[in-house]
Amino acid sequence: MEGLVVVVQAASRAWSGAPDWCLNEVDGRPVVALTVARVLEHFPGAAVRVAAPAFDAGGRLDDLPALFPGADLGVVYGHDASPLRRMLAVLSGRPEDALCLRIDGLHFGWRPDHAALMLARARELGLDCVKMPDDYPVQLTADVYRHGALRRALALLEGHGQAALYHVHPKFFMLAHPEAFACLRLADAPPVPDDWLRRCRDIARDVYTEGRMRVAEGGQAGSRIAAGDQLTFHYELALEHVSASDVVLDVACGPGYGSRMLAGRAGRVFGADLDAAVAAWARRPGDPPNLGFLAADVTALPLADACLDMVTSFETLEHVEPDPYFRELRRTLRPGGLLALSTPQNRLGHIPVNAQHRREYSLDELLALVRPHFAVEAVIGVKQGRIVFPGDPFGQNTMLLCRRPAPEAVESRKP
């Protein structure tokens, strides 16, 4: 497509500071190269620029143009914490009304038919931003921006209290300010065939190579950029509901970074992981005395009935059978105890792209699973990163706060 600029965002590190999966290899090429190849195939006249943080200059992303000889492909580095500024660096010198197609380098399954329709709508309606619905599987998505709108967003974010968050995801700043920006969520995109979902899932076996994402700790913590770190955000939200007397179970604790956050406020915290080696690795010599770790299956916990005041379970449900999961969490929570859980929100979750996941759920599907076991007190739709619109339950991720009902008296026992 003549005149089109495609920005592919890529980095060697995720916002959490852990290695980013976009540089994992599939058939000898990094995942970001698969994403770029689809751009060049479906938009052969486009100028394609990989926009990467400054800390990646001189690294593996430098090799991308050589993989596509003859293509109008380059790599632009800068602005570690601001994808917004990276996009503007790519668009510098182009007309204010120029359109930009933005794709995450990890999203090898993005749909060119959706992107073409989004670009057409932006042109026809004079839109500043077009995106897919908030609960669409993120691996299939792309966004459309108008250059001048990005420049206006940057100016309006000067001094804004949440500027750092919106520098990561400027589309949500535009959507939150309809008086300043004309935006559209594309509700009538062509359906995605199940065959494509299965193909993406098969590719993803080499992409999502770990069962859990990681957060940098200790000496590596400086590599984390908080504005985009959703994993830590879940724990920060949960901490608002923790008291000094609470006994808390942190399910699927991984290396224990969240368990340590909880232990700073709770009376006692147990981090539990299915993998005994991971649970043992999570222990640190300097851990506080109120923190312990154990190997445990969340569907068969080695804990007494009604022994917990709170359970945190982030990005767990999609890995397990839901009914025994919810029954076991209800059993171990005292009446009135709180469950804080998060899971991907996905309207096409019957075939999740991430091959580590058994199933992902739309908001309605998730609530139907939870309500037979718990009273739902709050539904938080995490749009992307750390962005939440109060009262809006839809997003790329769902966080629920749930209570175990207390119709009967149950004697609480501490483990």
TORLUM-150025 format. One record per residue (C-alpha): residue number from 1; residue in three letters; chain; x, y, z. Coordinates in steps of 0.2 Angstrom, whole numbers. Last residue first. Example, Ala and Ser with C-alpha at 12.3 -4.5 7.8 and 13.67 -1.06 7.14 Angstrom:
! TORLUM-150025
(2, SER, A, (68, -5, 36)),
(1, ALA, A, (62, -22, 39)),
***
This chain:
! TORLUM-150025
(415, PRO, A, (-11, -119, 293)),
(414, LYS, A, (-23, -107, 303)),
(413, ARG, A, (-40, -114, 307)),
(412, SER, A, (-57, -105, 305)),
(411, GLU, A, (-72, -113, 312)),
(410, VAL, A, (-86, -112, 299)),
(409, ALA, A, (-103, -104, 303)),
(408, GLU, A, (-115, -105, 288)),
(407, PRO, A, (-121, -93, 276)),
(406, ALA, A, (-104, -85, 273)),
(405, PRO, A, (-101, -83, 254)),
(404, ARG, A, (-83, -84, 249)),
(403, ARG, A, (-79, -67, 242)),
(402, CYS, A, (-73, -62, 225)),
(401, LEU, A, (-61, -48, 218)),
(400, LEU, A, (-59, -51, 199)),
(399, MET, A, (-46, -46, 187)),
(398, THR, A, (-49, -48, 168)),
(397, ASN, A, (-36, -45, 155)),
(396, GLN, A, (-36, -39, 137)),
(395, GLY, A, (-50, -27, 142)),
(394, PHE, A, (-69, -26, 146)),
(393, PRO, A, (-75, -22, 164)),
(392, ASP, A, (-78, -3, 161)),
(391, GLY, A, (-84, 5, 177)),
(390, PRO, A, (-67, 14, 180)),
(389, PHE, A, (-56, 13, 164)),
(388, VAL, A, (-41, 3, 168)),
(387, ILE, A, (-23, 5, 160)),
(386, ARG, A, (-9, -5, 169)),
(385, GLY, A, (-2, -14, 153)),
(384, GLN, A, (-17, -17, 142)),
(383, LYS, A, (-36, -14, 145)),
(382, VAL, A, (-37, -21, 162)),
(381, GLY, A, (-55, -24, 165)),
(380, ILE, A, (-58, -24, 183)),
(379, VAL, A, (-73, -34, 190)),
(378, ALA, A, (-77, -31, 208)),
(377, GLU, A, (-87, -40, 222)),
(376, VAL, A, (-91, -56, 214)),
(375, ALA, A, (-99, -68, 226)),
(374, PHE, A, (-90, -85, 225)),
(373, HIS, A, (-93, -103, 220)),
(372, PRO, A, (-108, -104, 208)),
(371, ARG, A, (-103, -86, 202)),
(370, VAL, A, (-85, -90, 196)),
(369, LEU, A, (-88, -101, 181)),
(368, ALA, A, (-103, -90, 174)),
(367, LEU, A, (-92, -74, 177)),
(366, LEU, A, (-78, -81, 167)),
(365, GLU, A, (-89, -86, 152)),
(364, ASP, A, (-97, -68, 152)),
(363, LEU, A, (-80, -60, 153)),
(362, SER, A, (-74, -70, 138)),
(361, TYR, A, (-63, -85, 143)),
(360, GLU, A, (-46, -93, 139)),
(359, ARG, A, (-43, -111, 138)),
(358, ARG, A, (-30, -124, 140)),
(357, HIS, A, (-16, -111, 140)),
(356, GLN, A, (3, -115, 137)),
(355, ALA, A, (-1, -115, 118)),
(354, ASN, A, (-4, -97, 119)),
(353, VAL, A, (-15, -94, 104)),
(352, PRO, A, (-31, -98, 114)),
(351, ILE, A, (-43, -109, 105)),
(350, HIS, A, (-60, -108, 114)),
(349, GLY, A, (-54, -91, 120)),
(348, LEU, A, (-61, -81, 105)),
(347, ARG, A, (-69, -68, 116)),
(346, ASN, A, (-53, -67, 126)),
(345, GLN, A, (-50, -60, 143)),
(344, PRO, A, (-34, -67, 150)),
(343, THR, A, (-34, -71, 168)),
(342, SER, A, (-33, -62, 185)),
(341, LEU, A, (-38, -68, 202)),
(340, ALA, A, (-41, -60, 219)),
(339, LEU, A, (-51, -72, 231)),
(338, LEU, A, (-56, -64, 247)),
(337, GLY, A, (-62, -73, 263)),
(336, GLY, A, (-80, -70, 269)),
(335, PRO, A, (-82, -88, 275)),
(334, ARG, A, (-64, -95, 277)),
(333, LEU, A, (-54, -99, 261)),
(332, THR, A, (-48, -117, 259)),
(331, ARG, A, (-64, -124, 252)),
(330, ARG, A, (-68, -110, 240)),
(329, LEU, A, (-51, -111, 233)),
(328, GLU, A, (-53, -130, 231)),
(327, ARG, A, (-70, -128, 223)),
(326, PHE, A, (-64, -115, 211)),
(325, TYR, A, (-49, -125, 204)),
(324, PRO, A, (-59, -141, 204)),
(323, ASP, A, (-72, -133, 192)),
(322, PRO, A, (-60, -123, 181)),
(321, GLU, A, (-48, -136, 174)),
(320, VAL, A, (-31, -128, 174)),
(319, HIS, A, (-19, -117, 164)),
(318, GLU, A, (-31, -103, 160)),
(317, LEU, A, (-36, -102, 178)),
(316, THR, A, (-18, -97, 183)),
(315, GLU, A, (-14, -80, 177)),
(314, PHE, A, (-15, -72, 194)),
(313, SER, A, (-21, -82, 209)),
(312, THR, A, (-21, -72, 225)),
(311, VAL, A, (-30, -81, 240)),
(310, MET, A, (-36, -72, 255)),
(309, ASP, A, (-41, -76, 273)),
(308, LEU, A, (-35, -94, 273)),
(307, CYS, A, (-38, -109, 284)),
(306, ALA, A, (-56, -112, 279)),
(305, ASP, A, (-53, -131, 276)),
(304, ALA, A, (-36, -137, 280)),
(303, LEU, A, (-22, -136, 267)),
(302, PRO, A, (-13, -148, 256)),
(301, LEU, A, (-21, -141, 240)),
(300, ALA, A, (-29, -152, 227)),
(299, THR, A, (-34, -141, 212)),
(298, VAL, A, (-21, -128, 216)),
(297, ASP, A, (-7, -142, 215)),
(296, ALA, A, (6, -138, 228)),
(295, ALA, A, (25, -136, 231)),
(294, LEU, A, (27, -125, 246)),
(293, PHE, A, (34, -108, 249)),
(292, GLY, A, (36, -98, 266)),
(291, LEU, A, (34, -80, 271)),
(290, ASN, A, (31, -73, 288)),
(289, PRO, A, (49, -75, 293)),
(288, PRO, A, (55, -62, 280)),
(287, ASP, A, (65, -68, 265)),
(286, GLY, A, (84, -64, 266)),
(285, PRO, A, (90, -81, 261)),
(284, ARG, A, (78, -82, 247)),
(283, ARG, A, (65, -96, 243)),
(282, ALA, A, (58, -95, 225)),
(281, TRP, A, (70, -109, 219)),
(280, ALA, A, (62, -122, 231)),
(279, ALA, A, (45, -117, 224)),
(278, VAL, A, (52, -118, 206)),
(277, ALA, A, (59, -135, 209)),
(276, ALA, A, (43, -141, 216)),
(275, ASP, A, (33, -136, 201)),
(274, LEU, A, (15, -134, 205)),
(273, ASP, A, (19, -118, 214)),
(272, ALA, A, (13, -111, 231)),
(271, GLY, A, (18, -95, 240)),
(270, PHE, A, (12, -95, 258)),
(269, VAL, A, (10, -78, 266)),
(268, ARG, A, (8, -74, 284)),
(267, GLY, A, (2, -58, 293)),
(266, ALA, A, (0, -48, 277)),
(265, ARG, A, (9, -32, 272)),
(264, GLY, A, (27, -34, 267)),
(263, ALA, A, (22, -53, 264)),
(262, LEU, A, (11, -48, 250)),
(261, MET, A, (26, -40, 240)),
(260, ARG, A, (37, -56, 244)),
(259, SER, A, (23, -67, 237)),
(258, GLY, A, (22, -56, 221)),
(257, TYR, A, (41, -59, 218)),
(256, GLY, A, (40, -77, 222)),
(255, PRO, A, (50, -86, 208)),
(254, GLY, A, (33, -94, 202)),
(253, CYS, A, (19, -90, 214)),
(252, ALA, A, (6, -101, 205)),
(251, VAL, A, (-6, -98, 219)),
(250, ASP, A, (-1, -84, 232)),
(249, LEU, A, (-10, -90, 248)),
(248, VAL, A, (-13, -77, 262)),
(247, VAL, A, (-15, -77, 280)),
(246, ASP, A, (-22, -60, 285)),
(245, SER, A, (-18, -51, 302)),
(244, ALA, A, (-9, -36, 294)),
(243, SER, A, (-23, -33, 282)),
(242, VAL, A, (-23, -35, 263)),
(241, HIS, A, (-36, -27, 252)),
(240, GLU, A, (-26, -13, 244)),
(239, LEU, A, (-12, -26, 241)),
(238, ALA, A, (-23, -35, 228)),
(237, LEU, A, (-22, -20, 216)),
(236, GLU, A, (-3, -19, 218)),
(235, TYR, A, (-2, -38, 215)),
(234, HIS, A, (-11, -36, 199)),
(233, PHE, A, (0, -22, 194)),
(232, THR, A, (16, -32, 196)),
(231, LEU, A, (11, -43, 182)),
(230, GLN, A, (5, -29, 171)),
(229, ASP, A, (22, -20, 169)),
(228, GLY, A, (20, -6, 156)),
(227, ALA, A, (22, 9, 167)),
(226, ALA, A, (34, 0, 179)),
(225, ILE, A, (49, -2, 167)),
(224, ARG, A, (59, -16, 174)),
(223, SER, A, (78, -17, 169)),
(222, GLY, A, (82, -9, 186)),
(221, ALA, A, (76, -25, 194)),
(220, GLN, A, (90, -35, 188)),
(219, GLY, A, (101, -33, 204)),
(218, GLY, A, (86, -40, 214)),
(217, GLU, A, (71, -44, 204)),
(216, ALA, A, (65, -45, 186)),
(215, VAL, A, (47, -51, 184)),
(214, ARG, A, (44, -67, 175)),
(213, MET, A, (30, -74, 163)),
(212, ARG, A, (24, -91, 167)),
(211, GLY, A, (22, -108, 158)),
(210, GLU, A, (38, -104, 148)),
(209, THR, A, (41, -106, 129)),
(208, TYR, A, (28, -95, 123)),
(207, VAL, A, (36, -93, 106)),
(206, ASP, A, (40, -111, 100)),
(205, ARG, A, (23, -118, 105)),
(204, ALA, A, (16, -102, 98)),
(203, ILE, A, (17, -108, 80)),
(202, ASP, A, (5, -122, 84)),
(201, ARG, A, (-7, -110, 92)),
(200, CYS, A, (-6, -98, 77)),
(199, ARG, A, (-11, -113, 66)),
(198, ARG, A, (-25, -118, 77)),
(197, LEU, A, (-32, -100, 78)),
(196, TRP, A, (-30, -99, 59)),
(195, ASP, A, (-40, -115, 57)),
(194, ASP, A, (-53, -109, 69)),
(193, PRO, A, (-57, -95, 56)),
(192, VAL, A, (-56, -77, 62)),
(191, PRO, A, (-73, -68, 58)),
(190, PRO, A, (-72, -53, 47)),
(189, ALA, A, (-71, -36, 57)),
(188, ASP, A, (-88, -29, 62)),
(187, ALA, A, (-84, -21, 79)),
(186, LEU, A, (-69, -11, 75)),
(185, ARG, A, (-66, 0, 90)),
(184, LEU, A, (-66, 18, 83)),
(183, CYS, A, (-58, 34, 88)),
(182, ALA, A, (-60, 53, 84)),
(181, PHE, A, (-49, 62, 96)),
(180, ALA, A, (-51, 78, 106)),
(179, GLU, A, (-68, 77, 113)),
(178, PRO, A, (-67, 59, 113)),
(177, HIS, A, (-54, 59, 127)),
(176, ALA, A, (-53, 42, 135)),
(175, LEU, A, (-52, 33, 118)),
(174, MET, A, (-37, 44, 114)),
(173, PHE, A, (-28, 40, 130)),
(172, PHE, A, (-32, 22, 127)),
(171, LYS, A, (-24, 23, 110)),
(170, PRO, A, (-8, 30, 118)),
(169, HIS, A, (-3, 13, 125)),
(168, VAL, A, (15, 14, 132)),
(167, HIS, A, (15, 33, 132)),
(166, TYR, A, (-2, 32, 140)),
(165, LEU, A, (5, 23, 156)),
(164, ALA, A, (19, 36, 158)),
(163, ALA, A, (7, 51, 156)),
(162, GLN, A, (-4, 45, 170)),
(161, GLY, A, (-4, 62, 180)),
(160, HIS, A, (-3, 72, 164)),
(159, GLY, A, (11, 85, 165)),
(158, GLU, A, (13, 84, 146)),
(157, LEU, A, (1, 71, 140)),
(156, LEU, A, (-9, 84, 130)),
(155, ALA, A, (7, 88, 119)),
(154, LEU, A, (10, 69, 116)),
(153, ALA, A, (-8, 66, 111)),
(152, ARG, A, (-7, 80, 99)),
(151, ARG, A, (8, 73, 90)),
(150, LEU, A, (0, 56, 90)),
(149, ALA, A, (-16, 63, 82)),
(148, GLY, A, (-6, 72, 69)),
(147, HIS, A, (2, 55, 64)),
(146, ARG, A, (-15, 46, 62)),
(145, TYR, A, (-15, 30, 71)),
(144, VAL, A, (-21, 12, 66)),
(143, ASP, A, (-19, -3, 78)),
(142, ALA, A, (-15, -21, 75)),
(141, THR, A, (-22, -37, 83)),
(140, LEU, A, (-21, -56, 82)),
(139, GLN, A, (-10, -59, 97)),
(138, VAL, A, (-21, -47, 107)),
(137, PRO, A, (-35, -59, 107)),
(136, TYR, A, (-50, -47, 106)),
(135, ASP, A, (-57, -41, 123)),
(134, ASP, A, (-54, -23, 120)),
(133, PRO, A, (-62, -23, 103)),
(132, MET, A, (-50, -20, 88)),
(131, LYS, A, (-42, -3, 86)),
(130, VAL, A, (-44, 13, 75)),
(129, CYS, A, (-36, 29, 80)),
(128, ASP, A, (-37, 47, 73)),
(127, LEU, A, (-52, 44, 62)),
(126, GLY, A, (-56, 54, 46)),
(125, LEU, A, (-71, 43, 42)),
(124, GLU, A, (-66, 36, 25)),
(123, ARG, A, (-48, 36, 28)),
(122, ALA, A, (-48, 28, 46)),
(121, ARG, A, (-62, 16, 40)),
(120, ALA, A, (-50, 10, 26)),
(119, LEU, A, (-36, 8, 37)),
(118, MET, A, (-46, -2, 49)),
(117, LEU, A, (-52, -13, 35)),
(116, ALA, A, (-35, -16, 29)),
(115, ALA, A, (-29, -21, 46)),
(114, HIS, A, (-43, -33, 49)),
(113, ASP, A, (-39, -42, 33)),
(112, PRO, A, (-21, -42, 37)),
(111, ARG, A, (-24, -51, 53)),
(110, TRP, A, (-11, -51, 66)),
(109, GLY, A, (-5, -69, 71)),
(108, PHE, A, (14, -64, 73)),
(107, HIS, A, (9, -53, 87)),
(106, LEU, A, (26, -53, 96)),
(105, GLY, A, (33, -38, 86)),
(104, ASP, A, (18, -28, 91)),
(103, ILE, A, (9, -20, 76)),
(102, ARG, A, (6, -1, 72)),
(101, LEU, A, (-1, 4, 55)),
(100, CYS, A, (2, 22, 53)),
(99, LEU, A, (-9, 35, 43)),
(98, ALA, A, (-2, 51, 37)),
(97, ASP, A, (-13, 66, 40)),
(96, GLU, A, (1, 76, 48)),
(95, PRO, A, (12, 73, 33)),
(94, ARG, A, (28, 64, 36)),
(93, GLY, A, (44, 73, 42)),
(92, SER, A, (45, 62, 58)),
(91, LEU, A, (34, 47, 57)),
(90, VAL, A, (47, 35, 64)),
(89, ALA, A, (52, 47, 78)),
(88, LEU, A, (33, 49, 82)),
(87, MET, A, (31, 30, 84)),
(86, ARG, A, (46, 29, 96)),
(85, ARG, A, (39, 44, 106)),
(84, LEU, A, (23, 34, 108)),
(83, PRO, A, (32, 18, 112)),
(82, SER, A, (39, 28, 127)),
(81, ALA, A, (49, 19, 141)),
(80, ASP, A, (65, 16, 132)),
(79, HIS, A, (65, 31, 121)),
(78, GLY, A, (76, 27, 106)),
(77, TYR, A, (80, 15, 92)),
(76, VAL, A, (74, 15, 74)),
(75, VAL, A, (76, -1, 63)),
(74, GLY, A, (74, -1, 44)),
(73, LEU, A, (64, -10, 31)),
(72, ASP, A, (60, -4, 13)),
(71, ALA, A, (63, -22, 7)),
(70, GLY, A, (77, -26, -5)),
(69, PRO, A, (85, -39, 6)),
(68, PHE, A, (73, -46, 20)),
(67, LEU, A, (83, -55, 32)),
(66, ALA, A, (97, -42, 31)),
(65, PRO, A, (84, -29, 38)),
(64, LEU, A, (82, -39, 54)),
(63, ASP, A, (100, -41, 59)),
(62, ASP, A, (100, -24, 70)),
(61, LEU, A, (87, -32, 80)),
(60, ARG, A, (100, -44, 88)),
(59, GLY, A, (109, -30, 97)),
(58, GLY, A, (118, -14, 93)),
(57, ALA, A, (104, -3, 99)),
(56, ASP, A, (93, -13, 111)),
(55, PHE, A, (95, -1, 125)),
(54, ALA, A, (88, 13, 115)),
(53, PRO, A, (71, 5, 114)),
(52, ALA, A, (64, -2, 97)),
(51, ALA, A, (54, 3, 83)),
(50, VAL, A, (55, -9, 68)),
(49, ARG, A, (51, 2, 53)),
(48, VAL, A, (41, -4, 37)),
(47, ALA, A, (38, 8, 23)),
(46, ALA, A, (23, 0, 14)),
(45, GLY, A, (22, -5, -4)),
(44, PRO, A, (22, -24, -1)),
(43, PHE, A, (7, -23, 11)),
(42, HIS, A, (1, -41, 12)),
(41, GLU, A, (18, -50, 10)),
(40, LEU, A, (29, -37, 18)),
(39, VAL, A, (18, -35, 33)),
(38, ARG, A, (17, -54, 35)),
(37, ALA, A, (36, -55, 34)),
(36, VAL, A, (38, -42, 48)),
(35, THR, A, (27, -52, 60)),
(34, LEU, A, (37, -68, 56)),
(33, ALA, A, (53, -58, 58)),
(32, VAL, A, (47, -52, 76)),
(31, VAL, A, (46, -71, 80)),
(30, PRO, A, (65, -73, 78)),
(29, ARG, A, (71, -84, 64)),
(28, GLY, A, (78, -101, 64)),
(27, ASP, A, (61, -110, 61)),
(26, VAL, A, (53, -101, 76)),
(25, GLU, A, (65, -92, 87)),
(24, ASN, A, (62, -82, 103)),
(23, LEU, A, (66, -64, 100)),
(22, CYS, A, (47, -58, 102)),
(21, TRP, A, (47, -68, 118)),
(20, ASP, A, (54, -53, 128)),
(19, PRO, A, (67, -57, 141)),
(18, ALA, A, (62, -52, 159)),
(17, GLY, A, (62, -34, 164)),
(16, SER, A, (43, -33, 168)),
(15, TRP, A, (41, -22, 153)),
(14, ALA, A, (47, -36, 142)),
(13, ARG, A, (66, -35, 136)),
(12, SER, A, (73, -38, 119)),
(11, ALA, A, (62, -26, 111)),
(10, ALA, A, (50, -24, 97)),
(9, GLN, A, (36, -12, 90)),
(8, VAL, A, (33, -15, 72)),
(7, VAL, A, (28, 2, 64)),
(6, VAL, A, (20, 1, 47)),
(5, VAL, A, (20, 17, 36)),
(4, LEU, A, (8, 18, 22)),
(3, GLY, A, (13, 29, 7)),
(2, GLU, A, (9, 16, -6)),
(1, MET, A, (0, 0, 0)),
***
